[in-house]
Amino acid sequence: MLLAVALATLAACFNGSGSVANAQEAQPSGRIVIAVLPYGVSIEEIGAVDGIAPGMISAGLGSVPPAQSFLDIGQGNRVNKNLYDEPVPLPIYVQRGRLEPGLWQEIVARAEDAPATVIPGLLGSTLADAGVAYGTTAPDGLAPLIAANRAGQISLRSLEQCALGCPDGVSVVRADRAELMVLAASIEPGDMLIAFAAGSRSEQQLWPVGVVGPGFGGNLTSDSTRTDGVVLTTDLAPTILEHLGVEVPSAMNGSPIRAEGDADPEAVAELQARLADRPSRETVALMPLLIWLVLASLAGLILGRGRVAFTIFGLACAWAPLLLLVAAALDASEVQSGVLMGVGALVLAGLTARGVPGVRGLALACAATVGAHAVDVVAGSPYTSLSVLGPNPGGGVRFFGIGNELEATLTTLTMIGAGAWLASRPAMPSPRAAAGWFLGIAAVATLAFAPGRFGADVGAAIVLGVGGATAAVLALRLAPRYAVALILGGGALALGALLLVDLVLGGAHLSRTVLGAGEAGDLADVFDRRISLMVHTFIHPVYPHLLAATVVLLAAGFVKREAVSAWFGSAWPARCGFVGALVGVLVGTLANDSGSVLLVIGTIYLGAGAAFYWGTAPARE
């Protein structure tokens, strides 16, 4: 009996007569219900509802408590949790439509201190300013936070009020699976239902979601993710406002949700499981790397074959990302991915050393790895983002493109490979021709990896621009005053080209944060945010032991720089490409919001390149 009453009252939110707005006021009209489902409702269960478009909501940047996710929905914006001076005040729990005294003020003060325009309750206030009725029938828990305004006030609607006819506008309700069926069946033209099952703890980073409404006939996606089946918490507010015809505030950085293709809840659930069970980078990538290094050292100490071993080590490092891309395409398990990289890269390196000896072999490995990733990201394939070295969409930071680890890997291999290719040509190029090739190759790689539509944004543009300009300067042997100007100009030119591409293609993060900054303070927030995150990566590094080893390796390289330079022999273009990669990594470390990650991964590949040139030095001598 109680279930029947609940179903009837929820259905009345759509079928009730509603209040009649004054036609002369031309206020936004339409009816939207946000249904918060119990924890544990799966994507398949949501997808079983007729007419629903299934997907997943990224709950936050990294692991954030559910309270933060609900606040993000209401503010239409989110930032990295490390940018807040304080953690979200817990427990946040609404009782009878009210928060504890002073708690909302703490939430607002915390948001104001963040280097971003984060406004809790912005959705509720925007709806009120537009004359849209909104409120919640759920007086307790976290769900009412969606209906809060900027003052922290929560408008309550009783179930009896809805039974008499909910007005047009936005209603936040709780519903179980059975009630969801009734809500979906009650959808009328112009109505929209958004239903999601919130997580119960921080570790749950992807929440099941479904949308019923005009135009929603496939899997959910948005310009924020460009990933089939995945949207953001911050996409909900723009979706609601756009549906009602209300202007979306500039402080909201989400994108309206849409549906593409055919609804396939099984595919979305499979992606959720794949992201949750992502192979470990430590097991798949770092462990084989350590084993190769130990084997190469033992080969030198015991067998006296150190140069051959380190030549193969350098080549294996260059081939490894390509094999991890193959592993992603094959949906290989953690063990399979580790074996494919650990054994397969050594086999490819051995065949390359025998069949394509010298710097031609390194050029081939670099070109194959960089080229395969370039084709993959430009084509919009998901395999780069699903690679062990690629970004983890489940973490909410990046959903497409190459991510920070691959950014450091591919940009470094681009410059090292360009130098190796120029040095392998039968006739050594002139300094001017070599400089042109370095700038041209860096420009092509920038077009492939830097635009936000493909994935890397600012970091790749700066690293490749500075790296290519440095290599060109060394090839031309310019005077220091000209060299510094050209190197800085290379980075600025690459960044300017990236802005232009983003303007043409649209929808990139760089355009929204830099070109969309309405005031000088907004632009200052962008730089403050990036610098704060960069510093944080050194205070709390992702790879602490590798960061310490990186510092030691760079210091040793500086002390022995003349000896390292001698390993290149007469292959001066290879030396130019190597130093270009080094300068690009160092400058990119300061410009990237994941600075220590770029430094660690970039130095690993610089070390692998140096090992290769040491191993092959006798042939050049």
Residue pairs with C-beta under 8 A, 6 or more apart in sequence:
3 178
6 159
6 179
7 178
7 179
7 182
8 163
9 159
9 160
9 162
9 163
10 162
10 173
10 175
10 179
10 182
10 183
11 182
11 183
11 185
11 186
12 162
12 163
12 164
12 165
12 166
13 31
13 33
13 137
13 162
13 166
13 171
13 173
13 183
13 186
14 31
14 33
14 166
14 183
14 186
14 187
14 188
14 191
15 186
15 188
16 162
16 163
16 164
16 165
16 166
17 165
18 31
18 165
18 166
18 167
18 168
19 133
19 165
19 167
19 168
21 27
21 29
21 131
21 168
25 131
27 130
27 131
27 132
28 130
28 131
28 132
28 244
28 245
28 246
29 168
29 190
29 244
30 168
30 169
30 190
30 191
30 192
30 243
30 244
30 245
31 166
31 168
31 169
31 171
31 188
31 190
31 191
31 192
32 169
32 170
32 171
32 191
32 192
32 193
32 194
32 240
32 243
32 244
33 170
33 171
33 172
33 173
33 183
33 191
33 192
33 193
33 194
34 146
34 170
34 171
34 172
34 173
34 194
34 195
34 236
34 240
35 173
35 174
35 175
35 179
35 180
35 183
35 193
35 194
35 195
35 196
36 138
36 143
36 172
36 173
36 174
36 175
36 195
36 196
36 197
36 198
37 46
37 174
37 175
37 176
37 177
37 180
37 195
37 196
37 197
37 198
37 208
38 176
38 197
39 197
39 198
39 199
39 200
40 197
41 177
41 197
41 208
42 197
42 208
42 269
43 54
43 55
43 56
43 208
43 265
43 268
43 269
43 272
44 265
44 266
44 269
45 177
45 208
46 52
46 54
46 180
46 195
46 197
46 208
46 209
46 210
46 265
47 54
47 210
47 263
47 264
47 265
47 266
47 268
47 269
48 265
49 180
49 181
49 184
49 210
49 212
50 184
50 185
51 184
51 187
51 212
51 217
52 184
52 193
52 195
52 210
52 211
52 212
52 216
52 263
53 210
53 211
53 212
53 216
53 217
53 218
53 219
53 220
53 259
53 263
54 208
54 209
54 210
54 219
54 220
54 229
54 263
54 264
54 265
54 268
55 208
55 209
55 210
55 211
55 219
55 220
55 221
55 229
55 230
55 231
55 257
55 268
56 206
56 207
56 208
56 209
56 220
56 229
56 230
56 231
56 268
56 271
56 272
57 196
57 206
57 207
57 208
57 209
57 230
57 231
57 232
57 233
57 236
58 205
58 206
58 225
58 230
58 231
58 232
58 233
58 393
58 394
58 396
58 399
59 66
59 69
59 198
59 199
59 204
59 205
59 206
59 207
59 233
59 396
60 68
60 69
60 72
60 78
60 81
60 205
60 233
60 396
61 78
61 79
61 80
61 81
61 395
61 396
61 397
62 80
62 81
62 205
62 395
62 396
62 397
63 202
63 203
63 205
64 81
64 88
64 202
65 88
65 90
65 201
65 202
66 142
66 198
66 199
66 200
66 201
66 202
66 204
67 88
67 90
67 91
67 92
67 142
67 145
68 78
68 81
68 88
69 198
69 199
69 207
69 233
70 142
70 143
70 145
70 146
70 198
71 88
71 92
71 107
71 120
71 145
72 78
72 233
72 234
73 123
73 145
73 146
73 233
73 234
73 236
73 237
74 120
74 121
74 122
74 123
74 124
74 145
74 146
74 147
74 148
74 237
75 111
75 118
75 119
75 120
75 121
75 122
75 123
75 234
75 237
75 251
75 252
76 122
76 123
76 234
76 236
76 237
76 238
76 248
76 249
76 251
76 252
76 253
76 254
77 116
77 117
77 118
77 119
77 122
77 234
77 251
77 252
77 253
77 254
78 118
78 232
78 233
78 234
78 253
79 114
79 115
79 116
79 118
79 529
80 397
80 529
80 533
81 87
82 532
82 533
82 536
82 540
83 114
83 115
83 116
83 529
83 532
83 533
84 110
84 111
84 113
84 114
85 110
85 113
85 114
86 110
86 113
88 107
88 110
89 103
89 106
89 107
89 110
92 99
92 103
92 107
92 142
92 145
93 99
93 140
93 141
93 142
94 139
94 140
94 141
94 142
94 143
94 144
94 145
94 154
95 139
95 140
96 139
96 140
97 136
97 139
97 144
97 154
97 155
97 156
98 154
99 152
103 152
104 120
104 148
104 151
104 152
105 152
107 120
107 152
108 120
108 150
108 152
111 118
111 119
111 120
112 118
115 525
115 528
115 529
115 532
116 525
116 529
117 250
117 251
117 522
117 525
118 251
119 150
119 249
119 251
120 148
120 150
120 152
121 148
121 149
121 150
121 151
121 152
122 150
122 237
122 249
122 251
122 252
123 146
123 237
123 240
123 241
124 134
124 146
124 147
124 148
124 149
124 150
124 155
125 149
125 150
125 151
126 237
126 241
126 246
126 249
127 133
127 134
127 169
127 170
127 240
127 241
127 244
127 246
128 134
128 149
130 244
130 246
132 168
132 169
132 170
132 244
132 246
133 167
133 168
133 169
133 170
134 147
134 155
134 169
134 170
134 171
135 147
135 154
135 155
135 156
135 157
135 169
135 170
135 171
135 172
136 143
136 144
136 146
136 147
136 154
136 155
136 156
136 157
136 171
136 172
136 173
137 156
137 157
137 158
137 159
137 162
137 171
137 172
137 173
137 174
138 144
138 172
138 173
138 174
139 156
141 174
142 198
143 172
143 174
143 198
144 154
144 156
144 172
145 154
146 172
147 154
147 155
147 170
147 172
148 154
149 155
157 166
157 171
162 171
169 244
170 240
170 244
175 183
175 195
180 195
183 193
183 195
183 212
184 193
184 212
187 193
187 212
187 213
189 214
190 214
191 213
192 211
192 212
192 213
192 214
192 240
192 243
193 210
193 211
193 212
193 213
194 209
194 210
194 211
194 236
194 239
194 240
195 209
195 210
195 211
195 212
196 207
196 208
196 209
196 210
197 207
197 208
197 209
198 207
199 205
199 207
205 394
205 395
205 396
206 230
206 272
206 275
206 276
206 394
208 272
209 220
209 231
210 220
211 220
211 239
211 257
211 259
213 243
215 258
215 259
216 258
216 259
217 259
217 262
217 263
218 259
218 260
218 261
218 262
218 263
218 264
219 228
219 229
219 259
219 260
219 261
219 262
219 263
219 264
219 267
219 268
220 229
220 230
220 231
220 257
220 258
220 259
221 227
221 228
221 229
221 230
221 231
221 257
221 258
221 259
221 260
222 231
222 232
222 235
222 254
222 255
222 256
222 257
222 258
223 255
223 256
223 507
224 231
224 232
224 234
224 235
224 254
224 255
224 399
225 231
225 232
225 393
225 399
225 400
226 380
226 399
226 400
227 382
227 385
227 393
227 399
227 400
228 260
228 261
228 267
228 268
228 271
228 382
229 267
229 268
229 271
230 271
230 393
230 399
231 257
232 254
232 255
232 396
233 254
234 252
234 253
234 254
235 254
235 255
235 256
235 257
236 254
236 257
237 248
237 252
237 254
238 248
238 252
238 254
238 255
238 256
239 254
239 256
239 257
241 247
241 248
242 248
242 256
250 516
250 518
253 512
253 513
255 507
274 331
274 386
275 392
275 393
275 394
276 394
278 388
278 392
278 394
279 327
279 332
279 333
279 334
279 337
279 338
279 388
280 334
280 388
281 388
281 389
281 405
283 334
283 338
284 324
284 327
284 334
284 337
284 338
284 341
284 388
285 320
285 324
285 341
285 388
285 389
286 546
287 338
287 342
288 320
288 338
288 341
288 342
288 345
289 317
289 320
289 604
291 342
292 313
292 316
292 317
292 342
292 346
293 313
295 309
296 306
296 309
296 310
296 312
296 313
296 611
297 306
297 309
299 305
299 306
299 308
299 309
300 306
300 307
300 309
300 310
306 615
307 614
307 615
307 616
307 617
307 618
308 353
308 615
309 615
310 611
310 612
310 614
310 615
311 353
311 611
311 612
311 615
311 616
312 346
312 349
312 350
312 353
312 615
313 349
313 608
313 611
313 612
313 615
314 349
314 362
314 608
314 609
314 610
314 611
314 612
314 613
314 615
315 348
315 349
315 352
315 353
315 361
315 362
315 365
315 612
316 345
316 346
316 348
316 349
317 345
317 604
317 605
317 608
318 349
318 362
318 365
318 366
318 369
318 413
318 417
318 608
319 344
319 345
319 348
319 349
319 352
319 365
319 368
319 369
320 341
320 345
321 369
321 373
321 387
321 389
321 406
321 409
321 410
321 413
322 368
322 369
322 372
322 373
323 340
323 341
323 344
323 345
323 348
324 337
324 340
324 341
324 387
324 388
324 389
325 372
325 373
325 376
325 383
325 384
325 387
326 340
327 336
327 337
327 340
327 341
327 387
327 388
328 383
328 384
328 386
328 387
328 388
328 390
329 383
330 336
332 340
337 388
348 365
349 365
352 361
352 364
352 365
353 361
355 361
356 364
357 619
358 424
358 616
358 619
358 620
359 420
359 421
359 423
359 424
359 571
359 574
359 616
360 420
360 421
360 424
362 416
362 417
362 420
362 609
362 612
363 417
363 420
363 421
363 424
365 417
366 413
366 414
366 416
366 417
366 418
366 420
366 421
367 417
367 421
369 410
369 413
370 410
370 413
370 414
370 417
370 445
373 384
373 402
373 406
373 410
373 449
374 445
374 448
374 449
376 383
376 384
377 384
377 400
377 401
377 402
377 448
377 449
377 454
377 455
378 448
378 454
380 400
382 400
384 390
384 401
384 402
384 406
384 455
385 391
385 393
385 398
385 399
385 400
385 401
385 403
385 455
386 393
387 406
389 403
389 405
389 406
389 409
390 402
390 403
390 405
390 406
391 397
391 398
391 399
391 400
391 401
391 402
391 403
391 404
391 406
391 455
392 398
392 403
393 399
393 400
397 403
398 455
400 454
400 455
401 449
401 452
401 454
401 455
401 456
402 410
402 449
402 455
402 456
402 460
403 455
403 456
404 459
404 592
404 594
404 597
404 598
404 601
405 597
405 601
407 449
407 456
407 459
407 460
407 463
407 592
407 598
408 463
408 585
408 588
408 597
408 598
408 599
408 600
408 601
408 602
408 605
409 601
409 602
409 605
410 445
410 449
410 460
411 445
411 449
411 460
411 463
411 464
411 467
411 581
411 584
411 585
411 588
411 602
412 581
412 584
412 585
412 601
412 602
412 605
412 606
412 609
413 605
414 441
414 442
414 445
414 464
414 467
414 581
415 438
415 442
415 464
415 467
415 468
415 471
415 577
415 578
415 580
415 581
415 584
416 574
416 577
416 578
416 581
416 605
416 606
416 609
417 577
418 437
418 438
418 441
418 442
418 471
418 577
419 438
419 471
419 573
419 574
419 575
419 576
419 577
419 578
419 580
420 574
420 577
422 429
422 434
422 437
422 438
422 573
422 574
422 577
423 568
423 571
423 572
423 573
423 574
428 572
428 573
429 437
429 573
431 475
431 476
431 477
432 475
432 476
434 472
434 475
434 573
434 576
435 471
435 472
435 473
435 475
435 476
436 472
438 468
438 471
438 472
438 475
438 576
438 577
438 580
439 468
439 469
439 472
439 490
441 468
442 464
442 465
442 467
442 468
442 469
442 471
442 490
442 494
443 464
443 468
443 494
443 497
445 460
445 464
446 460
446 461
446 464
446 465
446 494
446 497
446 498
447 497
447 501
448 454
449 455
449 456
449 460
449 464
450 456
450 457
450 458
450 460
450 461
450 464
450 494
450 498
450 501
451 457
451 498
451 501
451 502
451 505
451 508
452 498
452 502
452 505
452 507
452 508
452 509
452 510
452 511
453 501
453 502
453 505
453 506
453 507
453 508
457 498
457 508
457 509
457 510
458 495
458 498
458 510
458 591
458 592
459 588
459 591
459 592
459 594
459 598
461 491
461 494
461 495
461 497
461 498
462 491
462 494
462 495
462 584
462 587
462 588
462 591
462 592
463 584
463 585
463 587
463 588
463 591
463 592
463 598
464 494
464 584
465 490
465 491
465 492
465 493
465 494
465 495
466 487
466 488
466 490
466 491
466 494
466 583
466 584
466 587
466 588
467 580
467 581
467 583
467 584
467 585
468 490
468 580
468 584
469 486
469 487
469 489
469 490
469 491
469 580
470 487
470 490
470 579
470 580
470 583
470 584
471 576
471 577
471 579
471 580
472 486
472 490
472 576
472 580
473 482
473 483
473 486
473 487
474 575
474 576
474 579
474 580
475 572
475 573
475 576
478 486
487 583
491 587
498 510
499 510
499 511
499 514
499 515
502 508
502 510
502 511
502 515
503 511
503 515
513 526
514 523
514 526
517 523
517 525
517 526
529 593
530 591
530 592
530 593
533 593
533 594
534 589
534 590
534 592
534 593
534 594
534 595
534 596
535 595
537 593
537 594
537 595
537 596
537 597
538 547
538 595
538 596
541 547
541 596
541 600
542 594
542 596
542 597
542 600
543 596
543 597
543 600
546 600
546 604
547 596
547 599
547 600
550 599
550 600
550 603
550 604
553 603
553 607
554 603
557 564
557 606
557 610
564 610
565 575
566 617
567 610
567 613
567 614
567 617
568 574
568 575
568 578
568 613
568 617
568 620
569 617
569 620
569 621
570 620
571 620
574 613
578 606
578 609
578 610
578 613
581 602
581 605
581 606
581 609
582 606
584 602
585 598
585 599
585 602
585 603
585 606
586 599
588 598
588 602
589 595
589 596
589 598
589 599
589 602
592 598
